[in-house]
Amino acid sequence: MPTTLKYADLPDCAECSKRSAGMFCNFLPKTLADFSGIGRPISLPAGTLFMREGYPCDQVYIVCRGQVKLSCSSKEGKTLSLKIARPGEVLGLSAAVSSSNFEMTGQTLVPSVLKVILQKEFLHFLHRYREASWNATNSLAVEYRSAISGVRNLSLSPSVAGRVARLLLDLAE
């Protein structure tokens, strides 16, 4: 990516206040200790594109602080905002697991800190820890349900006003 990466100082993952049930990085102490040792945290200013749709996946990103807008584009150049990723979410998981290209673009909305983990290192971690594999599977299932819900809302709402209302309600959650 064409941005200059600035490594960030973060407390140990065990001290992170954002870890909670349902987040990818909510691990038992042994798994968490090893997870803390992989990857590097980077600090990115607002508006930074760090993950691009169609590019080969060579790393995954964990949102530690901030917010990331995820979007995808059509061949005609239209862009669809998919969601806002928040702390604890893993980005690029599907592409990393399937060794494919990123399906979406990630751009920071506010100054953010992301933990960047090389794909190979991340997959090795998943192979070593059943708990991490389970969290990854759970994250993929949540992504899948969210995608189906989004398609349903966009395609099956009878009016533009209905689609906008549904989008606003989803964002409010």
Stockholm file with secondary structure:
# STOCKHOLM 1.0

chainA/1-173         MPTTLKYADLPDCAECSKRSAGMFCNFLPKTLADFSGIGRPISLPAGTLFMREGYPCDQVYIVCRGQVKLSCSSKEGKTLSLKIARPGEVLGLSAAVSSSNFEMTGQTLVPSVLKVILQKEFLHFLHRYREASWNATNSLAVEYRSAISGVRNLSLSPSVAGRVARLLLDLAE
#=GR chainA/1-173 SS CCSCCEECCCCCGGGCTTCCTTSTTCCCHHHHHHHHTSSEEEEECTTCEEECTTSBCCEEEEEEESCEEEEEECTTSCEEEEEEECTTCEESHHHHHHTCBCSSEEEESSSEEEEEEEHHHHHHHHHHCHHHHHHHHHHHHHHHHHHHHHHHHHHHCSSHHHHHHHHHHHHHC
#=GC SS_cons         CCSCCEECCCCCGGGCTTCCTTSTTCCCHHHHHHHHTSSEEEEECTTCEEECTTSBCCEEEEEEESCEEEEEECTTSCEEEEEEECTTCEESHHHHHHTCBCSSEEEESSSEEEEEEEHHHHHHHHHHCHHHHHHHHHHHHHHHHHHHHHHHHHHHCSSHHHHHHHHHHHHHC
//
